[in-house]
Amino acid sequence: MKQLSLKIIVLGAILFGCTHSPTKDLLTPDFLLQKNVKQITFQGDNERPRFSANGTRLIYSSQNRGNRKDLQVYETDLIRNKERRVTFADGAAYDADYINDMEIIYASTTDEIKESPFLNRNPSKEFPPSDLYLSDRFGSDILRVTVQPGYDGEAFMMAHPTKPSVIFTSRRGDVTGIYRMDLKSRFVSLLASETGKDRRYPTLAPEKSRVAFKETNLESKQQSLQLVDLHTKQTALLKSGEGHYRDLFFAPRPPSRLFYSIQRSGDKKYQIEVYNLETKCTQVVFKGKDDLLYPAVSNESVERLAFTRTVQEKKQIYMVDLPTDLGPCLADASSSSNGEKSEPPAAALTTVTTTPAPPPKPPRKRKTVAAPVVAPVMTPETTPTPAPVESSVETPAATPKNTPTVAPTATPPVTPAASPVSVESPTPAPSPVK
């Protein structure tokens, strides 16, 4: 009897230990581990990872570490699995990106708050007063490159052998827009800004001639993804009306694939999707019970995806090889020809299914026909009729034989909206900030 009681106590202790094991509770049911995902960070709240050019390092922002609550820039050596802190700013430091192997660019609130302490006593959490800074990878040689009052952040590097520049989000007055700065001359030019619209999260396409960004109509609250040409400044709509977009990132290698996080209408969590600009195909990359944010893709032949995931109210960074097969496009996901439901994307958690379309009805027999009818099965003597081309312009109705046909009017091209904000003129390069 004593031995039986002892066995029950030991078994209970084992079960109790397994049930309350942090590793088991946190990792065992994790669907991401089934995709060979590696967790990069384990402390604080981490966001906006960016790969170095060679893919050996990852830079990001982290907060709530020890007694320090503000965001600071950290870097992890992916080969040696070692993390180190880069910035030690008095204010917050975030939105870091690599310029080259030895330099970075990031945003910080340090000087803005010191210069206007009364104005910035209660700074905005969404658009804190901040400027852009250049620094070496160790945070010892720092140079402030923007001095415009207000918010400057979300910088994205545009590498060039002779004219390196950076695109970033800037809030000037009540207007949030996309700007471009030449890193040598410090000249700032406007890319996209319009009253009544917030434009954020700029990212450069792999051919380096177009920039995508998120646009929010402040009146209707509708969000869309837009694309602006760097040469003509003309904008074009990519997609809209699907939900809340954020954290845009173009994969560095062609084809042009735009990654982003989206909280679709009716969903409670953000998921990661990708939109192929060439095929117009939208696919789910990862989806689960947690928010998945800040996707970034490495510039390697075997691409890796880094992103932030909420785990027990903490934001940690994960990394995984980008799946090569994400399944059918969301708009084209339908049943197969044999009537069975198509399989969901390999990396997605939720099955995307649609109702199979009913089979077409057989043509009705008629005694007299005014025009020749195309047979349902094509014969060698029958020339196939070209498929109609989709267009947003309605086709005019047929007219009598003697009446001239009026050609449909083409939709005028979209032109960039006039900006209510004046563009900065070139200013002398500021001295390094100690």
N, C-alpha and C positions, 0 to 999 in steps of 0.2 A: 504493500500500500504506500509505504514511504517512497519507494522507487518510482511508482506511478506518479505520485504528487511531484516528485523532483523532476521527472520528465516533462510534466505539464508546465511547471514553472520555467524550465529551460526553453521549451518550445514557445511559451508566451513571450519570454524575453527576446528570443530571436525575431519573432513576428513583430513585436513592438519596436525593436530596433530598426527593422527593415522599413516598417511603415513610416517612421519618423525620420528616416535618413534624408538629409537635405539633397544628397546626390540622387537618390532614387526618386524623391518627390519632384525634383526639378528636371531631371534628365531622362528618366526611363520612358515616360509617356510622350517625350518630345518628338514630334513628327520630323523636325528638322534633322535630328540625328540619323534618321533613316536615309537622308540624302547626303551623308558624309559631310555635314556642316561642322565647321570648327568655330568654337567660341573664342573671341579675341580678348574681350574685356570682362572683368569680374568685379570691379569696384565702381561705385558712383553711378552717375547717369551719363551715357555717352551718345554722341550723335555726329552726323555728317562725316562719315569716313571718306577718305580719298587715297587712292593708290599712288605710289611714286611711279615714274616713267618705266622703270624696270620691274615693277611689281614686287619688290623685296621689302618695302616699308608701307605702313599705313598711318596716316595722320588724321586726327579727329579732335573733337572738343569733349571735355568731361567736367562735371561739376559734382558737388556734394561728396567731396572726398575729405574725410577728416573734419577739421574745423573750417575748411574753405568751401564756401557755398557757390562762389562765382564760377563761371565757365573758364577753363584754361585749356591751352592746346597741349596735346600729348601725341607721342609717336611710338609705334610698336615695330620692332624689327621682326619681320615674319619668319626669317630664317633662324634666328637665335631665340625667338619667343621672349624678347625682352622689351619692356615698356619704360619710357622715360618722359618726364615732363619737359615741355619746350618753353612755355611762357610763364613769367612770374609777374604779371601786370597787376597794378593796383586795382583796376577795374576788371570787367569781364573780357575774355579773349576767345574768339570763336570763328567759324566759317573759314578754316585754314585750307590752303591748297598749295601744291608744289609749283614753284616756278621752274626750277631745275634740280639737279642732284643736291645742291647745297643751299638753296634759298627757298623761302616760302612767303606767302602773302596771307594775311588774316585781318579780321576786324576786331577793334577794341574800343571800349568806352572810357578808357583811362583819361585821355586829355579832354574830351568833350565835357565830362562831369567836372573836372577841375576848372575849366575855363568858364563854365556857366553853372555854378553850384546851386544858385537859387532857381534858375530856370529848369534845371534837371533834378530838382529835389525828389520828384516822383516820376521817374522816367517810364515811358511806355514799355511794356513787356514784349509787345510785338515788334515795335520799331524803336529800340533804345538808341539814344544819341551815341553814334560811333563813327570811327574813321578807319581807313585802310592803312595797313603798315606792311613794309617789307622787312624781312629779317633773315638771318642765317638759320640753319636748322637747329641751332642751339640757343637761340634767343638772346644772343649777346650783342649783335650789331643791328640796331633797329632804326628804321627810317619811316617817318610818317609821310604818306603820299596824298592824302585828301584832307582838306581843311574846311569843307563846306559844312555849316551847322546842320544837324539833323542826322538821319540814319544813312550810313553807307555799309553795305554788307553783301553776303551771298556772292562773293567774288569767284569768278571762274577764269582760269588762266588760258590765254590764247598765245601759244608758243609760236615764235617766228625767229629766224636766225638774225635778222637785222632790225625788225620792228615789233618787239614783243609788246603785247597789250593785255588788258584784262577787262572783262565785262562784269558789271556788278549792278546790284539794286541800290537805288538812292531815293530817299524820300525828301523832297524839297518843298517846304510849305505843306500843303495838304495833298500833294500829288506824288505817287510812287511810280517810278519808271525805271527803264533799263538804260544804262550808260556804258560808254566805252572809254578807257583811258590808255594813252600811249605811255608806257612805263619809262621811256627815255625822256620825252619832253614834258610829261605830266599833263598833256593836253587832254581835256575831257570833252567828248562829243555825245550827243543824244542819239539813242537808237529807237526808243519807243516810250512815249509818255503822253498821256491824255487826261484831261480833267474828267472826274467821275469814274475813273477806272484805275484799279491797282494792278500793277504788272510786276511780277516777281519770279524768282528761281530761274535766271537765265542759264542756258547751257549751249555749248557750241557743237554744231553738227560735224561729223567726221571730215566732210569736204571743206570745212572752215569758211564757208561763204554764207551760212545761215545760222540764226540763233533762235531757239525755242524758248518760250516763257509762258507762265500762267497769267491769265487775265481775269479779273473779277470786276463785274459791273456793280458798282456800289449802290445803284438804285434797285436793280432787279435781283442782286446777289447771285446771278448766274455766273458760273465759272467756265472757262474754255482754255484750250491750249492753242497758242498762236505761234507763227513762224515769221521772222522778219529777215529780209535780205540785207546783208551788210553793205551792199553797194547801192541798191536802189532805195533802201529804207521802206520798201513796201511790205505790208503784212498780209498773211494769209491764214485762214482758219484751218486748224488741224482736226479738232473735235470739241464737242461741248455737250452740256446737259446730261452728263453721266453721274455727276456727284461732285465731291470736293477733291481737287488735285493738289499735289504739293511735291517738292523734292525732285525736280526734273533733272535728268542726267542722260546725255547722249553717250552710247557706247563709242569708244575712240576709233574702232575699226568699222569699215563699211560692211554691210549696207547700213543706211541711216536708221538706227533703232533707238527710239526714245523710251527710256525707262522712267517710271514715276510711281509715286504712291497715290492711291485713290480710295476714298471712302464712298463707295457706290450708294446710290439712293436706296434706303431701306436697310443698309448694313450698319453695324456699330463699330467695326474695326477697319483700319486701313490695310490694304493689300498691295502687293507690288505687281505691276503690269508692264508690258512692253508694247510699243506701237511701231510697226515697220512703215516708214514713210513711202517706201516704194511699192509694197504690196497692199497697203492700207489694212493690214492685219493686226488685230489686238489680241494679245494672249496673256494669260495669267502666269506669272512666274512663281510666286509663293502666296499662299493664303492660309490663314489659320485663326485661332481664337485670340491672338494677340495683335496689337498694332505693329505693322512692318513698315519702316520708314527709311528714308535717306539711302536709296539704292545707288551704288557706284560700281562701275565695271572696269577691270584692269585692261591695260593695253598689251595683251599677250595672245599668242596663237590659241592657247587653251584659256579662254576667258574665265575670270573669277568674279563673283558678285559679292560685294560687302554691303551690309545693311544693318540697321538698328531694329531691335526687337524688344518689346516690353515683356519683362519676366518678373512676376511678383512685384509689380509697380516700379520696377527698375528698368532702365534702358541699357541694354548691352549690345555690343557689336558682334556680328557673326560673319563668317566668310565661307563660301561654297563655290565649287566649280559650276559655271553656268550650264544648266541642262541644255543639251542640243535639240531635244524634242520636247516642245511645250504643248503639243497636242493641237487641236483645231483652233481656228480663229473664233473669237467669241461671236462675231456676227454670222459666221458660217457653220457654227456647230449644229449639226442636224443628224438625223438617222442615216444609216448607211443604206445601200441599195437593196439589201436583203431584208430590210425592215427592222434590224436590230439597232439598239441605241449605240451611238458612238462612244468610245472610251474617253474619259476626261484627260486633261493634261497630266503628265507624269508628276510634275512638281506641284500641282494644285491639290488642295484638300477637298474642295467642294466640287461635285460632279456638275458639269454644265450640260444640260440636256434640253432639247426642244421637242415639240410635238411633231411627229412625221407629217409631211404634207400628204394630203389625200391623192390617190392616183387620178390622173386626168381622165375626164369622161370621154368616151368614144365619140367621134364626130357624127352629128345627126345627118341622116340621109335626106337628100333633097332631089326632087324630080328635075328641076331646072336650076341652073347655076349661072349667075351673071358674070362671074369672073372665074378663071381657072383656079382650082383648089390644089394646094400642094399636098402630095401624098404623105401619110404619116411615116412611111418607111422610104428612105431615099434609095433610088435606083441609079444605076450607072448613067442613064440618060438625063437624070434630073440634076440641075445645077443648084447647089445649096444656096439658100437665101442668107445673106450676111446678117449677123445678129445686130439688133438695134443698139446704138450707142447711147448710154445714159447721158442725160443732159438736164440742167436745171431750167432750160428754156422750153416752153411748151411748143409743140409742133402745130402749125396752123392747120385748120381744117381744109379739106379738099375744096377747090373752087371750080366753077364751070370752065369749060374748055377755052372759051374766048376771054375769060377774065384773067388778068395778070396776077401772078402769085407774089405776095409780099414776103420777103425774107424775114425771118425772126431777128429781132434786135439783140445784139450781143450784150451781155452784161458788162458794164464798164469795169476796168481793173480797179482793185482796191488800192487806194493811195494812203500813205502814212498820214495820220492825224497831226494837225499842227500842235506843237507843244506850247503850253502856256509858260514853260520854264525856260529861262535863258540859259545858254550853254556857257560853261566856264571858259574863260580865256586862259592861255598858257601862263603858268606862274613859275617863278624860279624854284628849283628843287630845294626843299627844306633841308635843314641841317639834321643830323641824326639826333634821336631822342635818347637821352640817357636814362 
